[in-house]
């Protein structure tokens, strides 16, 4: 794509007015705090997550209604499908994994994400920009009459998700729910595709607006957390009842609000110091916890312009090695590791007629990401730096974290599977965000190292350049910045700060 191609469709991706894209007023100094007062930064992010949970409390009645409908679908032999792209796709896969862990051999919950299971570990750029791909994946999953789709989009504007949600209404009388995190009035005014689905009487809606993210635009944080918890509560409520939903939420909210997260400041500092020395980290865990750990570590790449998980079949893997990799204990091959992680066979595909995506979504591609115990020896054969292991495991009734001499545990005997994953997700989201802050991977609370892998992120990068130039007293038009961005983009590697380089060039 060239600048003129993007500018021809840019009006469809002008998303700066959406709260999920705006800077959070409480975290304007987040990058400074991460470096100078990590303890205060940890406490601040904990408070923002608590605010998200307070929003969810106001939505429990809607979640109960959703749960009642899901129970009806199950009672009539139907299935519940979950879908999303990027962070919402990964949370969909996490929720299916939790369901399968708690309900062995139960296929009533099915999930899929833009690009298939490969996208869980390797972002498939621009796939989400095609609504027809969402429709096609839904059809190929076997969605039919009697089934229901829960389609989640943090921003409420993702073309792929909207395509899948609309198609579901044509295939089943139960149709779809569309769950999202921006106000209706703004979406209807600013984004035509959002207006279309919000006003579609066949699509049921649950608005879970949480305001700005702790890190601007980083919807892997509060937006995906509220979506994951809401859908998870609704699924669990099909068996445990509507009263349980409220009791469970209040119990977890109390636990999370009282938990002391301050020890994680030391973990943040310690992991960041390893990277500063040129070291690599292996996150080691079990199959049950592994998918939430993989989700967080995968999402660090597009958020902070880090090299993604390298594929063992990539000839350039030594030059593009990821800072982290997942090691799944008890798995002795890539095939076994992926089956254990997902609690099912992987879902991959190859579309010969897709826009250059054919080989990026295949089973062979997925197995090239070896997350078994073999990955340690494999990586040591080509990595130059030292490596250390960050262990996250369930030890008896405790969730335990250990890296080198640092240890921290919390009791989880009273938590269900969903709550354990919610706790782990929020801990890791905040931990990795602050690690990247200490490495200078954002300025204030702006994602200045964002990778422009789709049209939404191109728009975001342009807006951030505009903000930073304005702070310098320099005024450039959207079109001027877009043109310069595309010229510079081709010259930089994927681990360089496009936004900051562009600000420097235009200053």
ZAFI-783655 format. One line per field, with one value per residue (C-alpha): residue number from 1; residue in one letter; chain; x, y, z. Coordinates in Angstrom, 3 decimals, padded with zeros to 6 digits, always signed. Example, Ala and Ser with C-alpha at 12.3 -4.5 7.8 and 13.67 -1.06 7.14 Angstrom:
2
num: (1, 2)
residuo: (A, S)
cadena: (A, A)
x: (+012.300, +013.670)
y: (-004.500, -001.060)
z: (+007.800, +007.140)
//
This chain:
507
num: (1, 2, 3, 4, 5, 6, 7, 8, 9, 10, 11, 12, 13, 14, 15, 16, 17, 18, 19, 20, 21, 22, 23, 24, 25, 26, 27, 28, 29, 30, 31, 32, 33, 34, 35, 36, 37, 38, 39, 40, 41, 42, 43, 44, 45, 46, 47, 48, 49, 50, 51, 52, 53, 54, 55, 56, 57, 58, 59, 60, 61, 62, 63, 64, 65, 66, 67, 68, 69, 70, 71, 72, 73, 74, 75, 76, 77, 78, 79, 80, 81, 82, 83, 84, 85, 86, 87, 88, 89, 90, 91, 92, 93, 94, 95, 96, 97, 98, 99, 100, 101, 102, 103, 104, 105, 106, 107, 108, 109, 110, 111, 112, 113, 114, 115, 116, 117, 118, 119, 120, 121, 122, 123, 124, 125, 126, 127, 128, 129, 130, 131, 132, 133, 134, 135, 136, 137, 138, 139, 140, 141, 142, 143, 144, 145, 146, 147, 148, 149, 150, 151, 152, 153, 154, 155, 156, 157, 158, 159, 160, 161, 162, 163, 164, 165, 166, 167, 168, 169, 170, 171, 172, 173, 174, 175, 176, 177, 178, 179, 180, 181, 182, 183, 184, 185, 186, 187, 188, 189, 190, 191, 192, 193, 194, 195, 196, 197, 198, 199, 200, 201, 202, 203, 204, 205, 206, 207, 208, 209, 210, 211, 212, 213, 214, 215, 216, 217, 218, 219, 220, 221, 222, 223, 224, 225, 226, 227, 228, 229, 230, 231, 232, 233, 234, 235, 236, 237, 238, 239, 240, 241, 242, 243, 244, 245, 246, 247, 248, 249, 250, 251, 252, 253, 254, 255, 256, 257, 258, 259, 260, 261, 262, 263, 264, 265, 266, 267, 268, 269, 270, 271, 272, 273, 274, 275, 276, 277, 278, 279, 280, 281, 282, 283, 284, 285, 286, 287, 288, 289, 290, 291, 292, 293, 294, 295, 296, 297, 298, 299, 300, 301, 302, 303, 304, 305, 306, 307, 308, 309, 310, 311, 312, 313, 314, 315, 316, 317, 318, 319, 320, 321, 322, 323, 324, 325, 326, 327, 328, 329, 330, 331, 332, 333, 334, 335, 336, 337, 338, 339, 340, 341, 342, 343, 344, 345, 346, 347, 348, 349, 350, 351, 352, 353, 354, 355, 356, 357, 358, 359, 360, 361, 362, 363, 364, 365, 366, 367, 368, 369, 370, 371, 372, 373, 374, 375, 376, 377, 378, 379, 380, 381, 382, 383, 384, 385, 386, 387, 388, 389, 390, 391, 392, 393, 394, 395, 396, 397, 398, 399, 400, 401, 402, 403, 404, 405, 406, 407, 408, 409, 410, 411, 412, 413, 414, 415, 416, 417, 418, 419, 420, 421, 422, 423, 424, 425, 426, 427, 428, 429, 430, 431, 432, 433, 434, 435, 436, 437, 438, 439, 440, 441, 442, 443, 444, 445, 446, 447, 448, 449, 450, 451, 452, 453, 454, 455, 456, 457, 458, 459, 460, 461, 462, 463, 464, 465, 466, 467, 468, 469, 470, 471, 472, 473, 474, 475, 476, 477, 478, 479, 480, 481, 482, 483, 484, 485, 486, 487, 488, 489, 490, 491, 492, 493, 494, 495, 496, 497, 498, 499, 500, 501, 502, 503, 504, 505, 506, 507)
residuo: (X, X, X, X, X, X, X, X, X, X, X, X, X, X, X, X, X, X, X, X, X, X, X, X, X, X, X, X, X, X, X, X, X, X, X, X, X, X, X, X, X, X, X, X, X, X, X, X, X, X, X, X, X, X, X, X, X, X, X, X, X, X, X, X, X, X, X, X, X, X, X, X, X, X, X, X, X, X, X, X, X, X, X, X, X, X, X, X, X, X, X, X, X, X, X, X, X, X, X, X, X, X, X, X, X, X, X, X, X, X, X, X, X, X, X, X, X, X, X, X, X, X, X, X, X, X, X, X, X, X, X, X, X, X, X, X, X, X, X, X, X, X, X, X, X, X, X, X, X, X, X, X, X, X, X, X, X, X, X, X, X, X, X, X, X, X, X, X, X, X, X, X, X, X, X, X, X, X, X, X, X, X, X, X, X, X, X, X, X, X, X, X, X, X, X, X, X, X, X, X, X, X, X, X, X, X, X, X, X, X, X, X, X, X, X, X, X, X, X, X, X, X, X, X, X, X, X, X, X, X, X, X, X, X, X, X, X, X, X, X, X, X, X, X, X, X, X, X, X, X, X, X, X, X, X, X, X, X, X, X, X, X, X, X, X, X, X, X, X, X, X, X, X, X, X, X, X, X, X, X, X, X, X, X, X, X, X, X, X, X, X, X, X, X, X, X, X, X, X, X, X, X, X, X, X, X, X, X, X, X, X, X, X, X, X, X, X, X, X, X, X, X, X, X, X, X, X, X, X, X, X, X, X, X, X, X, X, X, X, X, X, X, X, X, X, X, X, X, X, X, X, X, X, X, X, X, X, X, X, X, X, X, X, X, X, X, X, X, X, X, X, X, X, X, X, X, X, X, X, X, X, X, X, X, X, X, X, X, X, X, X, X, X, X, X, X, X, X, X, X, X, X, X, X, X, X, X, X, X, X, X, X, X, X, X, X, X, X, X, X, X, X, X, X, X, X, X, X, X, X, X, X, X, X, X, X, X, X, X, X, X, X, X, X, X, X, X, X, X, X, X, X, X, X, X, X, X, X, X, X, X, X, X, X, X, X, X, X, X, X, X, X, X, X, X, X, X, X, X, X, X, X, X, X, X, X, X, X, X, X, X, X, X, X, X, X, X, X, X, X, X, X, X, X, X, X, X)
cadena: (A, A, A, A, A, A, A, A, A, A, A, A, A, A, A, A, A, A, A, A, A, A, A, A, A, A, A, A, A, A, A, A, A, A, A, A, A, A, A, A, A, A, A, A, A, A, A, A, A, A, A, A, A, A, A, A, A, A, A, A, A, A, A, A, A, A, A, A, A, A, A, A, A, A, A, A, A, A, A, A, A, A, A, A, A, A, A, A, A, A, A, A, A, A, A, A, A, A, A, A, A, A, A, A, A, A, A, A, A, A, A, A, A, A, A, A, A, A, A, A, A, A, A, A, A, A, A, A, A, A, A, A, A, A, A, A, A, A, A, A, A, A, A, A, A, A, A, A, A, A, A, A, A, A, A, A, A, A, A, A, A, A, A, A, A, A, A, A, A, A, A, A, A, A, A, A, A, A, A, A, A, A, A, A, A, A, A, A, A, A, A, A, A, A, A, A, A, A, A, A, A, A, A, A, A, A, A, A, A, A, A, A, A, A, A, A, A, A, A, A, A, A, A, A, A, A, A, A, A, A, A, A, A, A, A, A, A, A, A, A, A, A, A, A, A, A, A, A, A, A, A, A, A, A, A, A, A, A, A, A, A, A, A, A, A, A, A, A, A, A, A, A, A, A, A, A, A, A, A, A, A, A, A, A, A, A, A, A, A, A, A, A, A, A, A, A, A, A, A, A, A, A, A, A, A, A, A, A, A, A, A, A, A, A, A, A, A, A, A, A, A, A, A, A, A, A, A, A, A, A, A, A, A, A, A, A, A, A, A, A, A, A, A, A, A, A, A, A, A, A, A, A, A, A, A, A, A, A, A, A, A, A, A, A, A, A, A, A, A, A, A, A, A, A, A, A, A, A, A, A, A, A, A, A, A, A, A, A, A, A, A, A, A, A, A, A, A, A, A, A, A, A, A, A, A, A, A, A, A, A, A, A, A, A, A, A, A, A, A, A, A, A, A, A, A, A, A, A, A, A, A, A, A, A, A, A, A, A, A, A, A, A, A, A, A, A, A, A, A, A, A, A, A, A, A, A, A, A, A, A, A, A, A, A, A, A, A, A, A, A, A, A, A, A, A, A, A, A, A, A, A, A, A, A, A, A, A, A, A, A, A, A, A, A, A, A, A, A, A, A, A, A, A, A, A, A, A)
x: (+000.000, +001.161, +000.247, -002.297, -003.999, -004.371, -005.519, -008.232, -009.823, -008.469, -011.846, -012.974, -010.165, -010.133, -010.589, -008.984, -012.306, -012.908, -012.193, -010.200, -007.784, -007.366, -004.701, -005.763, -005.656, -004.194, -001.241, +000.315, +003.602, +003.513, +006.829, +008.556, +007.011, +008.030, +011.645, +011.775, +009.025, +007.994, +006.129, +003.863, +003.364, +002.269, -000.220, -001.577, -002.259, -003.940, -006.272, -007.199, -008.058, -010.299, -012.085, -012.686, -014.216, -016.477, -017.787, -018.447, -020.516, -023.004, -023.368, -024.175, -027.880, -027.027, -024.565, -027.277, -029.621, -026.893, -026.218, -029.894, -029.937, -026.756, -028.352, -031.349, -029.051, -027.342, -030.673, -031.749, -028.542, -026.909, -023.359, -021.808, -019.188, -016.710, -014.701, -012.522, -009.277, -005.988, -006.567, -010.277, -009.476, -006.995, -009.447, -011.969, -009.470, -008.614, -012.292, -012.750, -009.652, -011.033, -014.341, -012.585, -010.403, -013.511, -015.648, -013.520, -014.792, -017.451, -017.581, -020.437, -018.101, -016.086, -013.725, -011.933, -009.907, -008.925, -006.242, -006.925, -004.871, -001.587, -002.624, -002.560, +001.247, +001.957, +000.021, -001.298, -001.139, -004.182, -006.320, -008.740, -009.399, -011.470, -015.089, -015.548, -012.796, -014.782, -017.831, -015.808, -014.137, -017.520, -018.928, -015.909, -016.286, -019.652, -021.839, -025.474, -029.084, -029.423, -025.932, -025.109, -022.043, -020.458, -018.362, -016.122, -014.323, -012.587, -013.108, -016.430, -015.165, -013.174, -014.241, -013.515, -015.552, -018.434, -018.458, -018.703, -021.425, -023.560, -023.188, -024.263, -027.671, -028.176, -027.252, -029.059, -032.196, -030.146, -027.767, -025.061, -024.130, -021.742, -019.689, -017.544, -015.988, -016.801, -019.966, -022.680, -023.139, -019.475, -019.259, -022.478, -021.256, -017.668, -017.580, -020.073, -019.509, -020.061, -023.243, -024.505, -024.057, -025.191, -028.413, -028.915, -031.990, -030.894, -027.648, -027.878, -025.437, -023.628, -021.683, -018.833, -017.235, -014.354, -012.905, -009.245, -006.705, -003.894, -001.560, -003.215, -004.794, -003.507, -006.846, -005.151, -005.460, -008.767, -010.958, -010.061, -010.162, -013.748, -014.812, -013.166, -014.620, -018.120, -018.265, -016.691, -019.248, -022.078, -020.725, -020.218, -023.635, -025.308, -024.621, -024.404, -027.295, -027.754, -027.331, -023.950, -022.787, -023.157, -021.772, -018.764, -018.039, -018.222, -015.972, -013.308, -013.548, -012.961, -010.013, -008.438, -008.906, -007.250, -004.356, -000.942, +000.723, +003.669, +006.131, +005.710, +007.716, +010.796, +009.758, +009.347, +012.784, +014.396, +012.996, +013.810, +017.391, +017.788, +016.800, +019.141, +021.992, +020.978, +019.443, +016.388, +013.532, +011.764, +008.319, +007.762, +004.330, +001.727, -000.887, -003.634, -001.903, +000.069, -002.483, -002.803, +000.984, +001.295, -001.366, +000.503, +003.916, +002.563, +000.887, +004.102, +005.394, +002.858, +002.333, +005.993, +007.578, +009.496, +010.541, +007.702, +008.125, +010.483, +009.487, +012.070, +011.725, +012.664, +016.171, +016.530, +015.470, +018.817, +018.625, +014.980, +014.803, +012.053, +013.027, +010.735, +009.457, +006.974, +008.086, +005.208, +006.181, +005.285, +005.189, +007.949, +006.974, +005.361, +002.318, +001.799, +002.383, -000.308, -002.841, -002.137, -002.311, -005.625, -007.199, -008.124, -006.642, -005.363, -007.602, -005.621, -006.366, -004.854, -006.786, -005.148, -007.356, -006.606, -004.660, -001.199, -002.190, -002.087, +001.052, +000.720, -002.306, -001.350, -000.764, +002.865, +003.322, +001.854, +004.128, +007.127, +006.425, +007.685, +006.490, +007.444, +010.345, +012.523, +012.521, +015.298, +017.857, +016.593, +017.054, +020.382, +021.735, +021.389, +021.000, +024.092, +022.820, +022.163, +018.707, +016.851, +013.543, +010.471, +008.306, +004.575, +002.824, +000.077, +001.655, -001.039, -003.438, -001.089, -000.324, +003.462, +005.842, +009.623, +012.511, +016.049, +015.884, +012.561, +009.475, +005.851, +002.741, -000.919, -003.590, -006.111, -007.990, -011.165, -010.879, -012.466, -010.650, -011.980, -010.883, -007.398, -006.961, -008.371, -005.906, -002.996, -004.019, -004.161, -000.922, +000.962, -000.578, +000.543, +003.886, +004.848, +003.627, +005.900, +008.830, +008.496, +008.240, +011.592, +012.994, +011.715, +009.149, +006.553, +006.520, +004.240, +001.318, +001.538, +002.368, +005.249, +006.660, +003.355, +003.723, +001.572, +000.346, -003.205, -005.160, -006.295, -002.693, -001.547, -004.134, -002.974, +000.667, -000.258, -002.259, +000.559, +003.046, +000.611, +000.336, +004.101, +004.768, +002.153, +003.983, +007.033, +005.011, +005.048, +001.881, +001.600, -001.521, -002.777, -001.964, +001.594, +002.282, +000.747, +002.907, +006.058, +005.091, +004.837, +008.134, +009.927, +008.146, +009.863, +013.294, +012.918, +013.072, +010.104, +011.887, +012.509, +010.317, +008.469, +006.569, +009.649, +011.725, +008.966, +008.706, +012.450, +012.304, +009.412, +010.820)
y: (+000.000, +003.522, +006.801, +007.719, +004.319, +004.809, +008.423, +007.305, +005.248, +007.121, +008.632, +005.116, +004.872, +008.332, +006.965, +009.638, +010.670, +007.195, +007.001, +003.770, +005.732, +008.733, +009.287, +008.387, +011.526, +009.612, +008.060, +010.993, +010.367, +006.569, +006.189, +008.402, +006.492, +003.152, +004.312, +006.394, +005.098, +001.631, +000.956, +003.944, +002.849, -000.651, +000.857, +003.239, +000.481, -001.600, +001.325, +001.682, -002.019, -001.562, +001.248, -001.174, -003.686, -000.940, -000.386, -004.096, -004.103, -001.760, -004.258, -007.384, -007.293, -007.387, -010.213, -012.180, -011.732, -012.904, -015.923, -016.847, -016.817, -018.899, -021.439, -021.621, -022.200, -025.055, -026.567, -026.785, -028.425, -025.279, -024.061, -020.783, -019.341, -016.685, -014.513, -011.437, -010.233, -009.427, -009.127, -009.979, -012.995, -014.210, -013.700, -015.746, -018.607, -018.281, -018.573, -021.702, -023.196, -022.457, -024.065, -027.182, -027.398, -027.332, -029.447, -032.199, -033.468, -030.732, -029.020, -026.628, -023.613, -022.874, -019.969, -018.513, -015.398, -013.401, -015.462, -018.653, -020.111, -018.958, -015.388, -016.368, -016.286, -014.321, -011.177, -011.482, -007.931, -006.383, -009.563, -007.731, -005.091, -007.538, -008.088, -010.883, -012.872, -012.769, -014.095, -016.827, -018.060, -018.203, -020.329, -022.638, -023.165, -024.767, -022.105, -023.005, -022.598, -022.904, -021.536, -018.089, -015.876, -013.565, -011.168, -008.805, -005.692, -003.455, -000.341, -001.375, -000.753, -003.793, -004.762, -008.507, -008.781, -006.785, -009.017, -012.157, -010.686, -009.651, -013.015, -014.856, -013.154, -014.675, -018.204, -018.591, -017.233, -016.623, -014.519, -012.627, -010.411, -007.542, -006.552, -003.404, -000.628, +002.789, +004.923, +004.335, +008.017, +008.501, +005.313, +006.105, +009.600, +008.756, +005.243, +004.191, +000.433, +000.773, +002.764, +000.016, -002.803, -000.826, +000.075, -003.455, -004.783, -008.383, -007.893, -007.701, -005.301, -005.019, -001.794, -002.129, +001.303, +001.649, +004.980, +005.464, +002.680, +002.971, +003.116, +005.078, +002.779, -000.373, -002.153, -005.396, -003.898, -002.712, -003.120, -006.745, -007.473, -006.299, -008.167, -011.399, -011.243, -010.358, -013.214, -015.633, -014.778, -015.299, -018.707, -019.900, -018.588, -021.036, -023.752, -021.849, -019.414, -015.658, -015.102, -016.794, -014.240, -011.372, -013.307, -014.474, -010.987, -009.386, -012.055, -011.606, -007.819, -007.876, -010.247, -008.203, -004.886, -006.196, -008.022, -006.438, -006.067, -003.996, -006.946, -006.851, -003.645, -005.799, -008.242, -005.361, -003.951, -007.386, -008.432, -005.060, -005.318, -008.685, -007.152, -004.211, -006.723, -008.404, -011.442, -013.427, -014.767, -018.123, -017.969, -021.480, -022.783, -025.523, -025.985, -024.531, -021.186, -021.155, -019.554, -016.385, -016.109, -016.612, -013.962, -011.306, -012.108, -012.182, -008.798, -007.122, -007.296, -005.101, -002.829, -001.993, -002.803, -005.790, -008.697, -011.249, -014.911, -016.247, -019.278, -022.070, -022.378, -018.728, -018.441, -015.020, -016.219, -015.443, -011.816, -011.391, -013.291, -012.396, -011.201, -013.876, -017.341, -019.682, -023.098, -025.463, -028.058, -031.657, -031.150, -032.848, -031.697, -028.673, -030.737, -031.960, -028.497, -026.865, -029.600, -029.255, -025.461, -025.330, -028.485, -029.413, -029.782, -026.484, -024.628, -023.467, -022.936, -022.007, -019.747, -019.629, -016.714, -014.466, -011.211, -012.675, -014.460, -018.019, -019.386, -017.328, -019.155, -022.796, -025.748, -025.890, -022.247, -022.885, -025.852, -023.697, -021.927, -024.670, -023.906, -027.335, -028.055, -028.426, -024.673, -024.099, -026.206, -024.922, -021.253, -021.786, -023.007, -019.545, -016.964, -015.051, -013.644, -015.457, -016.675, -016.997, -018.585, -016.862, -019.579, -019.043, -022.066, -023.285, -024.832, -026.496, -023.724, -020.899, -019.038, -018.743, -016.427, -016.940, -015.412, -015.937, -015.193, -013.337, -015.213, -014.200, -016.272, -015.670, -018.100, -019.013, -021.951, -019.844, -018.753, -020.551, -021.094, -017.883, -015.822, -017.360, -016.364, -012.882, -012.391, -013.656, -011.542, -008.279, -008.995, -009.721, -006.821, -004.359, -006.074, -006.094, -002.525, -001.273, -003.405, -001.713, +001.673, +001.066, +000.204, +003.500, +001.893, +004.650, +008.356, +009.491, +007.211, +007.330, +004.165, +005.783, +002.403, +001.168, -001.021, +000.147, -003.327, -002.349, +000.748, +001.505, +001.510, +003.661, +006.242, +005.940, +006.539, +009.602, +011.050, +010.468, +012.183, +015.082, +015.331, +015.238, +017.780, +020.089, +019.915, +021.204, +024.021, +022.395, +022.059, +019.440, +018.219, +014.648, +014.166, +015.475, +013.154, +010.170, +010.764, +011.051, +007.967, +005.724, +007.021, +006.358, +003.103, +001.157, +002.238, +001.075, -002.397, -003.604, -002.999, +000.712, +003.567, +004.799, +007.522, +009.018, +008.774, +010.551, +013.300, +013.798, +013.961, +016.454, +018.698)
z: (+000.000, -000.822, +000.848, -001.808, -001.416, +002.317, +002.008, -000.421, +002.380, +005.408, +006.286, +007.269, +009.817, +011.436, +014.944, +017.108, +018.649, +020.101, +023.858, +023.417, +021.205, +023.497, +026.190, +029.729, +031.920, +034.887, +033.035, +031.190, +033.036, +032.799, +030.959, +033.540, +036.447, +034.936, +035.033, +038.213, +040.526, +039.400, +042.637, +042.014, +038.394, +039.481, +041.938, +039.301, +036.762, +039.456, +040.189, +036.520, +036.324, +039.366, +037.531, +034.655, +037.068, +038.428, +034.905, +034.525, +037.714, +035.999, +033.128, +035.143, +034.258, +030.545, +031.163, +032.973, +030.001, +027.637, +029.848, +029.827, +026.026, +025.829, +028.170, +025.846, +022.858, +024.704, +025.756, +022.123, +020.957, +019.593, +020.028, +021.165, +018.831, +019.976, +017.613, +017.404, +015.893, +017.568, +021.319, +021.086, +018.935, +021.527, +024.390, +022.398, +022.155, +025.847, +026.778, +024.672, +026.295, +029.770, +028.785, +027.471, +030.574, +032.766, +030.376, +028.781, +025.405, +025.290, +021.878, +022.586, +022.726, +019.571, +018.956, +015.971, +015.324, +012.266, +010.546, +012.503, +015.336, +013.785, +014.673, +018.350, +018.209, +015.023, +014.099, +010.545, +009.296, +007.594, +007.770, +010.051, +007.380, +005.283, +006.432, +003.881, +005.586, +008.827, +007.005, +005.332, +008.511, +010.247, +007.442, +007.387, +011.148, +010.378, +011.990, +011.309, +012.400, +016.171, +016.878, +018.264, +017.739, +020.315, +018.235, +020.178, +018.970, +021.506, +019.424, +017.901, +014.380, +013.239, +009.679, +010.066, +013.284, +011.831, +008.755, +010.887, +013.125, +010.162, +008.440, +011.598, +011.452, +007.995, +009.063, +012.398, +014.012, +017.173, +015.111, +016.942, +019.834, +019.148, +022.211, +022.110, +024.208, +022.738, +023.099, +020.503, +019.713, +018.785, +016.728, +014.852, +014.049, +013.139, +011.638, +008.970, +009.377, +013.141, +012.538, +010.265, +012.770, +015.831, +014.031, +012.668, +014.520, +013.945, +015.898, +019.687, +021.338, +024.668, +025.082, +027.584, +027.250, +029.690, +028.570, +027.576, +028.023, +030.572, +027.563, +024.754, +022.197, +023.910, +023.908, +024.942, +028.431, +029.968, +026.864, +026.204, +029.953, +030.348, +027.200, +028.315, +031.815, +030.603, +028.089, +030.561, +033.245, +030.766, +029.727, +033.302, +034.249, +031.854, +034.430, +037.693, +037.326, +037.153, +040.891, +040.724, +038.139, +040.584, +043.553, +041.551, +040.253, +043.698, +045.165, +042.504, +042.631, +046.404, +046.039, +043.245, +045.051, +048.232, +046.557, +047.089, +043.689, +044.891, +044.729, +040.957, +040.792, +041.425, +038.685, +036.223, +037.021, +036.918, +033.535, +031.976, +033.251, +031.539, +028.204, +028.725, +029.056, +025.801, +027.494, +026.432, +028.560, +028.420, +029.994, +031.356, +032.271, +032.058, +029.349, +031.543, +032.126, +028.897, +026.599, +028.710, +028.928, +025.172, +024.582, +026.537, +025.089, +021.518, +021.929, +023.036, +019.466, +017.591, +020.607, +021.139, +017.733, +019.054, +016.895, +017.086, +018.009, +015.370, +013.332, +013.352, +009.571, +009.051, +007.603, +009.255, +012.718, +014.345, +013.185, +014.200, +017.479, +019.925, +023.394, +024.837, +024.006, +025.648, +026.888, +027.622, +030.194, +029.440, +025.668, +023.673, +020.167, +018.547, +017.561, +021.114, +022.564, +020.437, +021.210, +024.927, +024.840, +022.961, +024.444, +020.851, +017.385, +015.916, +013.454, +010.454, +006.777, +003.440, +001.099, -002.300, -003.340, -000.337, -000.579, +000.014, +003.232, +001.858, +003.547, +006.736, +008.155, +007.543, +009.854, +008.722, +009.694, +013.143, +013.870, +012.994, +016.282, +018.562, +022.095, +023.433, +025.779, +022.662, +022.094, +024.646, +022.807, +019.450, +020.384, +022.098, +018.757, +017.199, +020.002, +021.080, +024.371, +027.616, +028.534, +031.803, +032.736, +034.138, +035.711, +036.140, +037.575, +039.823, +042.905, +044.954, +045.935, +044.875, +041.665, +041.727, +039.846, +039.835, +037.898, +039.179, +042.933, +042.826, +044.038, +044.567, +045.241, +045.915, +047.035, +044.341, +045.860, +045.964, +042.308, +039.368, +036.066, +034.515, +037.509, +037.497, +033.860, +034.469, +037.310, +035.213, +032.214, +034.150, +036.014, +032.787, +030.841, +033.492, +034.014, +030.330, +029.807, +032.582, +031.383, +027.998, +029.701, +031.361, +027.930, +026.493, +024.204, +024.693, +025.583, +028.400, +027.634, +023.826, +021.859, +020.007, +018.956, +017.519, +014.430, +011.513, +010.591, +009.586, +008.610, +012.165, +013.381, +010.464, +011.515, +015.133, +014.202, +012.138, +015.041, +017.531, +015.230, +014.941, +018.760, +019.306, +016.552, +018.045, +021.379, +019.501, +017.946, +014.492, +012.434, +009.700, +007.943, +008.207, +004.519, +004.894, +007.820, +006.012, +002.942, +005.034, +007.045, +004.000, +002.634, +005.925, +006.762, +003.985, +005.236, +008.845, +010.347, +012.378, +015.698, +015.092, +016.438, +013.355, +015.219, +016.871, +013.688, +011.789, +014.409, +014.128, +010.336, +010.278, +013.021)
//
